[in-house]
Amino acid sequence: MGALVLPGQAVIPKNYGESIVLFSTEGFECVIDGAPVGQHGRLYKIPAGKAIKVPFEVGRYLLDTQSFPFIDVVRVHEEEQESGIVYDIDGAKADSLARLVQADDLAFKQYVQGAVEDFVKRNKPVPQPPDKIIRIMERRGFKLEQYGIVPIGWKTAENKQLTAVSDENATLKQQLASQQDQMAEMQKKLDALLVANVSGDSKKKG
């Protein structure tokens, strides 16, 4: 999860006395020009699965879906009760997951469009996708082969199937060899037992 630096974009320094609570399923961090200096300077970190309080203007800035269409940061609603302020974490989790799905779809769609236009249509090798796209594919089950995209070093679906069959055959051969060894060992014990019985019978007759 790398820091995202947005040159030329600044937060208007007002309402810094107020705060807002944010939540992210995946986690996010961003350097915000004009924000108050905190524990990590102007780098604000929203840890995965944990509600965190930030200055109001910082929160308002990160919640701007036009500036940040690919993140799952949402606001945690606060309710004042007799025991104090209570955070609606369950609601924030649901909102964050919904936004993550939208962000995943948008990011993957843009990656596919770019890869097809820049590499596939030009018959050029497709470089490895960025870590974010790989995480999205693992999380959502997306397949690049469906779009004719096979990055450098990746195996096609057909090759993966052949590899799986080969691995399965190798496993079966190992199991068969093990069974043959066990049968041979059992045969040795049986032969030894038969020899012992025959020898015993001979002594009795003598």
Backbone bond lengths (Angstrom), bond angles and torsions (degrees), N, CA, C in turn:
res aa  C-N    CA-C-N  psi(-1)  N-CA   C-N-CA  omega(-1)  CA-C   N-CA-C  phi
1 M - - - 1.452 - - 1.517 108.05 -
2 G 1.334 119.42 95.90 1.441 122.49 -176.77 1.517 111.98 -87.54
3 A 1.337 115.02 158.99 1.458 120.30 179.29 1.519 110.01 -73.95
4 L 1.306 116.96 141.18 1.449 122.46 -179.94 1.522 108.14 -105.76
5 V 1.324 118.23 114.22 1.464 122.81 -179.42 1.518 108.18 -101.44
6 L 1.301 116.24 126.72 1.454 121.49 -177.80 1.527 109.21 -116.19
7 P 1.334 118.55 87.57 1.467 120.54 -179.55 1.519 111.46 -63.94
8 G 1.313 115.29 141.53 1.454 119.89 177.09 1.505 114.33 87.15
9 Q 1.338 118.28 -8.65 1.451 121.70 179.38 1.520 108.09 -109.70
10 A 1.299 115.95 126.08 1.459 120.29 -175.98 1.516 110.21 -132.03
11 V 1.319 115.50 155.17 1.455 121.95 176.52 1.524 108.42 -94.58
12 I 1.319 116.25 131.57 1.459 120.04 177.52 1.524 108.79 -68.20
13 P 1.325 119.14 120.54 1.461 121.28 -173.90 1.526 113.06 -75.59
14 K 1.320 116.03 76.60 1.447 120.12 174.69 1.516 109.01 -138.97
15 N 1.305 116.72 158.45 1.463 122.79 -179.34 1.524 112.28 61.00
16 Y 1.332 117.77 26.94 1.455 119.76 179.74 1.514 111.88 -71.10
17 G 1.326 117.25 -13.78 1.459 119.65 176.68 1.506 111.55 -74.16
18 E 1.345 118.04 -17.32 1.452 122.96 178.34 1.532 109.61 -95.38
19 S 1.309 115.52 167.30 1.464 119.57 -179.01 1.521 109.65 -140.25
20 I 1.323 114.78 168.67 1.455 121.40 178.84 1.530 106.91 -145.07
21 V 1.319 116.98 145.54 1.467 121.13 -178.41 1.526 109.14 -102.59
22 L 1.338 115.76 129.26 1.461 121.60 -177.16 1.527 110.53 -117.50
23 F 1.333 114.95 159.14 1.469 121.57 178.88 1.524 108.77 -144.16
24 S 1.343 116.45 142.61 1.464 121.95 177.25 1.517 109.27 -140.28
25 T 1.329 115.92 134.64 1.466 120.57 177.24 1.522 111.07 -72.53
26 E 1.326 117.01 -45.48 1.467 122.20 -175.71 1.519 112.24 -89.59
27 G 1.337 117.05 -27.06 1.456 120.34 -174.93 1.518 110.73 97.21
28 F 1.320 116.62 146.86 1.462 120.52 -177.41 1.516 108.92 -158.09
29 E 1.335 115.76 148.85 1.460 120.27 173.83 1.514 109.47 -143.94
30 C 1.312 115.36 150.11 1.459 119.69 -172.60 1.521 110.05 -157.61
31 V 1.320 117.09 137.71 1.455 122.88 171.99 1.527 108.01 -86.83
32 I 1.324 116.44 124.79 1.459 121.10 -175.48 1.522 109.69 -117.96
33 D 1.322 116.25 112.13 1.453 121.21 178.22 1.525 110.42 -62.80
34 G 1.322 117.19 133.97 1.452 121.23 176.87 1.507 114.57 88.70
35 A 1.329 117.28 -7.68 1.464 120.55 178.96 1.528 109.68 -75.79
36 P 1.331 117.65 154.83 1.466 119.25 177.51 1.530 110.51 -64.46
37 V 1.315 115.76 146.89 1.457 120.60 -179.56 1.525 109.05 -73.42
38 G 1.327 115.68 125.51 1.455 120.76 -179.46 1.509 111.91 -117.02
39 Q 1.315 116.87 -152.45 1.455 122.62 -177.58 1.526 111.97 -60.44
40 H 1.336 116.29 -34.42 1.462 121.15 -179.50 1.528 111.07 -113.17
41 G 1.302 115.98 34.19 1.454 119.60 -176.67 1.518 109.74 72.15
42 R 1.331 116.21 -129.99 1.469 120.50 175.82 1.534 111.40 -99.02
43 L 1.319 115.94 15.23 1.458 121.32 173.58 1.519 108.07 -89.04
44 Y 1.328 116.33 116.08 1.459 121.22 179.61 1.521 109.24 -104.68
45 K 1.330 115.36 126.05 1.460 121.71 -177.26 1.518 110.03 -111.18
46 I 1.337 115.05 128.87 1.463 121.64 173.51 1.532 106.09 -108.83
47 P 1.319 118.50 98.93 1.470 120.07 -175.98 1.519 111.90 -66.09
48 A 1.312 116.54 151.21 1.465 121.46 -179.38 1.522 110.79 -66.47
49 G 1.340 115.01 128.14 1.457 121.04 173.68 1.506 115.88 71.76
50 K 1.335 118.10 20.96 1.459 120.80 -178.56 1.522 110.25 -137.74
51 A 1.312 116.76 130.47 1.468 120.89 177.50 1.526 109.08 -73.91
52 I 1.329 116.59 137.43 1.459 120.78 -178.49 1.524 109.44 -139.55
53 K 1.320 115.91 141.41 1.460 121.51 -179.33 1.526 109.36 -94.74
54 V 1.329 116.17 132.52 1.466 122.28 179.26 1.531 108.06 -132.92
55 P 1.342 117.79 162.42 1.464 119.78 174.46 1.524 111.38 -54.81
56 F 1.321 116.43 146.68 1.460 121.85 -173.42 1.521 112.20 -54.97
57 E 1.334 117.69 -46.63 1.461 120.57 -175.94 1.529 111.46 -68.40
58 V 1.337 116.54 -31.15 1.465 119.71 176.12 1.526 109.60 -65.85
59 G 1.334 115.79 -45.35 1.452 120.08 178.71 1.515 111.94 -62.84
60 R 1.314 116.03 -44.49 1.466 119.98 -179.94 1.529 110.73 -61.10
61 Y 1.318 115.72 -36.11 1.463 121.01 -179.90 1.536 111.00 -68.32
62 L 1.333 117.06 -44.20 1.464 120.87 -178.28 1.523 112.25 -71.41
63 L 1.323 116.76 -24.27 1.457 120.70 -179.64 1.528 112.93 -83.17
64 D 1.323 116.95 -1.85 1.458 121.57 179.15 1.535 108.51 -73.95
65 T 1.316 117.27 104.93 1.466 121.17 -175.17 1.532 112.53 -68.74
66 Q 1.319 117.85 -19.90 1.459 119.63 177.80 1.529 110.87 -74.94
67 S 1.337 116.41 -38.10 1.462 120.47 178.10 1.522 111.56 -78.88
68 F 1.337 116.39 -30.71 1.461 121.17 -176.88 1.536 109.89 -130.30
69 P 1.324 117.71 75.02 1.474 119.80 -178.18 1.525 113.60 -78.87
70 F 1.344 117.23 -12.13 1.470 119.21 -172.35 1.530 113.27 -109.23
71 I 1.314 118.82 18.18 1.458 119.85 -179.42 1.529 109.90 -121.31
72 D 1.333 115.85 163.60 1.463 121.12 -174.44 1.527 112.14 -113.89
73 V 1.337 116.43 25.92 1.464 120.92 -179.91 1.530 109.78 -74.32
74 V 1.334 116.40 130.65 1.466 121.46 178.85 1.530 108.93 -133.69
75 R 1.315 114.41 165.16 1.466 119.74 177.84 1.518 110.32 -87.36
76 V 1.312 115.70 138.77 1.461 121.75 175.80 1.528 108.03 -92.28
77 H 1.310 116.31 120.27 1.461 120.01 179.92 1.533 109.89 -73.21
78 E 1.319 114.88 137.91 1.455 121.22 -177.55 1.533 109.74 -112.06
79 E 1.302 115.92 138.81 1.463 121.55 179.52 1.527 109.08 -127.71
80 E 1.316 114.91 128.70 1.467 119.64 -179.48 1.527 109.50 -87.05
81 Q 1.303 116.00 120.62 1.457 122.51 177.92 1.527 109.38 -122.05
82 E 1.337 115.83 176.04 1.456 119.69 -178.93 1.527 112.17 -60.17
83 S 1.324 115.11 -33.55 1.461 119.44 -179.42 1.524 112.98 -81.37
84 G 1.322 117.24 -7.30 1.460 121.43 -179.28 1.514 112.16 129.43
85 I 1.297 116.76 -162.66 1.461 122.49 -179.68 1.526 109.11 -82.59
86 V 1.340 116.52 127.79 1.461 122.06 -179.89 1.522 109.01 -112.84
87 Y 1.347 116.40 131.75 1.457 121.80 178.76 1.534 110.01 -91.23
88 D 1.323 116.14 135.93 1.465 121.25 175.42 1.529 108.49 -85.92
89 I 1.329 116.55 77.40 1.463 121.63 -176.87 1.529 111.23 -68.30
90 D 1.331 117.04 -40.06 1.465 120.00 -179.70 1.525 110.89 -61.24
91 G 1.322 115.95 -43.22 1.462 119.42 178.06 1.523 111.53 -64.55
92 A 1.341 116.23 -38.68 1.463 120.24 179.07 1.524 110.84 -65.45
93 K 1.331 116.93 -39.32 1.465 120.39 178.48 1.527 110.70 -61.39
94 A 1.317 116.44 -45.17 1.468 120.53 179.89 1.525 110.77 -63.21
95 D 1.327 116.88 -44.69 1.466 120.94 179.95 1.531 110.77 -64.14
96 S 1.342 116.41 -40.88 1.457 120.50 -178.82 1.530 111.42 -66.95
97 L 1.329 116.76 -41.32 1.462 119.94 178.46 1.525 111.23 -63.44
98 A 1.339 116.35 -40.50 1.465 120.32 178.94 1.519 110.56 -63.80
99 R 1.324 116.03 -41.04 1.461 119.31 179.83 1.531 110.66 -71.34
100 L 1.348 116.48 -32.53 1.459 119.88 178.18 1.520 110.92 -64.31
101 V 1.332 116.92 -39.79 1.467 120.78 177.98 1.526 110.15 -60.65
102 Q 1.319 116.55 -45.69 1.460 120.61 179.06 1.529 110.96 -62.90
103 A 1.348 115.87 -42.62 1.463 120.32 -179.64 1.521 110.98 -65.37
104 D 1.337 116.80 -40.59 1.472 120.92 178.16 1.519 110.75 -60.75
105 D 1.327 116.39 -48.60 1.465 121.06 -178.55 1.525 110.81 -59.03
106 L 1.321 116.49 -45.09 1.462 121.00 -177.38 1.522 111.12 -67.24
107 A 1.344 117.06 -46.12 1.463 120.81 -178.13 1.527 111.13 -64.34
108 F 1.335 116.92 -43.79 1.467 120.07 -179.05 1.526 110.91 -67.14
109 K 1.321 116.78 -40.51 1.465 120.85 179.25 1.523 110.37 -61.27
110 Q 1.321 117.16 -43.98 1.461 120.63 -179.81 1.527 111.10 -66.53
111 Y 1.341 116.17 -38.64 1.466 119.04 178.37 1.527 110.52 -63.06
112 V 1.330 117.03 -46.67 1.466 121.38 -178.89 1.526 110.57 -60.97
113 Q 1.334 117.08 -45.84 1.461 120.54 179.91 1.524 111.19 -59.91
114 G 1.343 115.61 -43.28 1.461 119.39 179.94 1.516 112.38 -66.59
115 A 1.337 117.37 -41.84 1.464 121.32 -179.26 1.523 111.06 -65.60
116 V 1.319 116.91 -41.10 1.469 120.76 179.64 1.520 110.66 -65.27
117 E 1.329 116.64 -46.25 1.468 120.55 -177.68 1.530 111.78 -68.59
118 D 1.340 117.38 -42.05 1.464 121.15 -172.93 1.527 113.84 -85.19
119 F 1.332 117.86 -26.07 1.461 118.91 -172.59 1.538 113.60 -127.24
120 V 1.324 117.01 -54.13 1.461 119.95 -174.08 1.522 111.46 -61.46
121 K 1.335 117.75 -50.29 1.470 120.98 -178.08 1.533 111.57 -66.16
122 R 1.323 116.82 -24.60 1.467 120.95 179.92 1.525 112.01 -96.26
123 N 1.336 114.95 4.49 1.466 120.48 179.06 1.530 111.56 56.36
124 K 1.324 116.05 43.62 1.464 121.69 179.77 1.528 108.79 -112.16
125 P 1.340 117.47 152.37 1.470 120.29 178.56 1.531 110.77 -60.62
126 V 1.314 115.79 136.50 1.465 121.05 -179.92 1.529 108.77 -90.93
127 P 1.337 118.20 123.45 1.471 119.86 179.39 1.530 111.35 -69.98
128 Q 1.311 115.13 167.19 1.456 120.37 177.58 1.529 110.10 -59.93
129 P 1.328 117.95 136.89 1.468 119.84 177.15 1.524 110.41 -68.51
130 P 1.319 118.19 154.58 1.468 120.55 178.10 1.523 111.72 -65.03
131 D 1.330 115.27 160.73 1.469 120.81 -177.41 1.530 111.72 -56.23
132 K 1.323 116.84 -37.38 1.466 119.88 -178.64 1.523 110.85 -61.22
133 I 1.330 116.94 -42.40 1.463 120.98 179.72 1.526 110.30 -67.68
134 I 1.314 117.30 -38.66 1.469 120.37 178.06 1.525 110.30 -63.05
135 R 1.334 117.55 -41.52 1.467 120.55 178.01 1.521 110.73 -63.63
136 I 1.330 116.68 -39.72 1.461 120.37 178.28 1.522 110.30 -63.30
137 M 1.334 117.21 -42.63 1.460 121.06 -179.53 1.530 110.60 -63.31
138 E 1.321 116.87 -42.20 1.462 120.71 179.16 1.521 110.68 -66.02
139 R 1.336 115.22 -39.74 1.465 120.05 -176.81 1.524 112.16 -72.97
140 R 1.315 117.38 -36.05 1.457 120.98 -172.24 1.530 113.55 -108.46
141 G 1.321 117.50 -6.76 1.459 119.89 179.84 1.521 113.74 74.89
142 F 1.323 118.87 22.25 1.462 121.71 178.50 1.531 110.03 -70.99
143 K 1.351 116.63 145.84 1.456 122.45 -179.70 1.531 109.78 -122.93
144 L 1.334 116.36 124.65 1.468 120.11 179.34 1.528 111.53 -71.32
145 E 1.355 116.90 -28.28 1.468 119.67 -178.32 1.524 111.98 -59.35
146 Q 1.334 116.35 -28.05 1.462 119.86 -179.61 1.532 111.96 -63.82
147 Y 1.322 115.80 -20.12 1.461 120.16 -178.26 1.535 110.99 -110.05
148 G 1.339 116.20 13.21 1.455 119.77 179.46 1.513 113.28 73.23
149 I 1.321 117.05 21.53 1.466 122.08 -177.75 1.528 109.22 -105.35
150 V 1.324 116.04 117.24 1.469 121.05 175.92 1.530 107.14 -127.96
151 P 1.329 118.08 96.61 1.463 120.51 -178.61 1.529 112.43 -60.42
152 I 1.310 116.25 159.95 1.457 122.29 179.48 1.527 110.01 -56.74
153 G 1.337 115.57 128.63 1.458 120.24 177.72 1.511 113.98 88.47
154 W 1.331 117.48 -8.87 1.465 120.17 179.60 1.516 108.82 -89.38
155 K 1.333 116.03 151.39 1.455 121.41 177.11 1.523 109.17 -96.18
156 T 1.319 116.13 146.23 1.462 119.37 176.86 1.517 109.48 -72.19
157 A 1.311 115.29 166.81 1.469 119.87 -179.92 1.526 110.13 -59.20
158 E 1.351 117.11 -38.77 1.462 120.77 -179.59 1.525 110.42 -64.08
159 N 1.350 116.28 -43.49 1.460 119.88 179.12 1.512 111.27 -64.72
160 K 1.330 116.36 -36.43 1.453 119.76 178.46 1.529 110.26 -63.76
161 Q 1.346 115.84 -39.57 1.458 119.70 178.78 1.524 110.79 -65.67
162 L 1.340 116.58 -42.38 1.456 120.20 178.23 1.511 111.00 -64.00
163 T 1.330 115.84 -39.74 1.462 119.74 178.25 1.516 110.54 -63.72
164 A 1.328 115.93 -40.39 1.468 119.87 179.70 1.523 110.73 -64.04
165 V 1.347 116.18 -41.59 1.463 120.26 178.54 1.522 110.53 -64.25
166 S 1.327 116.42 -43.10 1.457 120.81 179.21 1.524 111.07 -61.91
167 D 1.336 115.78 -43.04 1.467 120.08 178.49 1.525 110.61 -62.95
168 E 1.341 115.15 -40.23 1.465 119.30 179.97 1.526 110.46 -65.05
169 N 1.330 117.04 -41.65 1.464 120.62 178.52 1.523 111.24 -62.98
170 A 1.324 116.29 -40.86 1.458 120.44 179.26 1.526 110.50 -63.42
171 T 1.330 115.97 -40.00 1.463 120.02 178.42 1.523 111.20 -64.22
172 L 1.334 115.68 -43.35 1.470 120.12 178.67 1.527 111.28 -62.14
173 K 1.336 116.26 -39.82 1.465 119.93 178.75 1.526 110.43 -63.52
174 Q 1.326 116.63 -40.93 1.459 120.05 178.74 1.525 110.71 -64.11
175 Q 1.331 116.03 -42.13 1.459 119.77 178.96 1.528 111.13 -64.41
176 L 1.344 116.95 -40.16 1.458 121.32 179.78 1.525 110.62 -65.20
177 A 1.331 116.26 -43.23 1.462 120.43 178.84 1.519 110.75 -62.22
178 S 1.337 115.93 -40.24 1.457 119.78 178.74 1.526 111.15 -64.35
179 Q 1.325 115.88 -42.14 1.466 120.00 178.51 1.531 110.93 -64.56
180 Q 1.326 117.55 -39.57 1.456 121.20 178.83 1.531 110.68 -63.64
181 D 1.343 115.83 -39.94 1.466 119.68 177.48 1.526 110.39 -63.24
182 Q 1.348 115.86 -42.29 1.458 119.58 179.52 1.531 111.13 -64.31
183 M 1.340 116.80 -40.12 1.459 120.80 179.04 1.533 110.80 -65.19
184 A 1.329 116.26 -40.50 1.466 120.07 178.90 1.523 110.82 -64.00
185 E 1.326 116.04 -40.54 1.468 120.07 178.78 1.525 110.83 -65.66
186 M 1.335 116.06 -40.36 1.462 119.52 178.07 1.520 110.86 -65.11
187 Q 1.332 116.67 -37.81 1.464 120.73 179.32 1.528 110.79 -64.76
188 K 1.333 116.31 -39.66 1.464 120.23 177.56 1.518 110.79 -61.07
189 K 1.332 116.40 -44.86 1.461 120.57 179.97 1.530 110.75 -64.35
190 L 1.344 116.12 -39.21 1.457 120.48 179.29 1.526 110.85 -65.85
191 D 1.336 116.75 -43.11 1.455 120.97 178.29 1.527 110.88 -61.79
192 A 1.342 115.13 -41.85 1.458 119.13 179.96 1.521 110.85 -64.87
193 L 1.339 115.05 -38.89 1.470 119.50 178.96 1.526 111.07 -65.31
194 L 1.340 117.29 -40.73 1.461 121.59 178.23 1.518 111.26 -64.06
195 V 1.328 116.84 -41.24 1.464 121.37 178.65 1.523 110.61 -62.87
196 A 1.330 115.10 -41.33 1.462 120.10 -179.84 1.520 110.59 -64.88
197 N 1.321 116.46 -40.33 1.470 120.41 179.64 1.526 111.70 -66.04
198 V 1.332 114.17 -43.62 1.476 118.34 179.33 1.517 109.88 -62.89
199 S 1.317 117.06 -42.77 1.466 120.67 179.75 1.518 111.10 -63.21
200 G 1.337 116.11 -38.48 1.458 120.56 179.20 1.514 111.79 -65.69
201 D 1.308 115.20 -41.27 1.479 119.88 179.23 1.516 110.61 -64.61
202 S 1.328 116.91 -38.76 1.464 120.72 -179.14 1.512 111.01 -64.66
203 K 1.326 116.36 -40.19 1.469 119.57 178.82 1.503 111.59 -66.06
204 K 1.332 116.64 -37.80 1.469 119.69 179.46 1.524 110.44 -64.45
205 K 1.321 117.86 -41.11 1.462 122.21 -179.18 1.521 110.25 -66.68
206 G 1.352 116.24 -36.43 1.451 119.92 179.49 1.491 111.58 -68.16
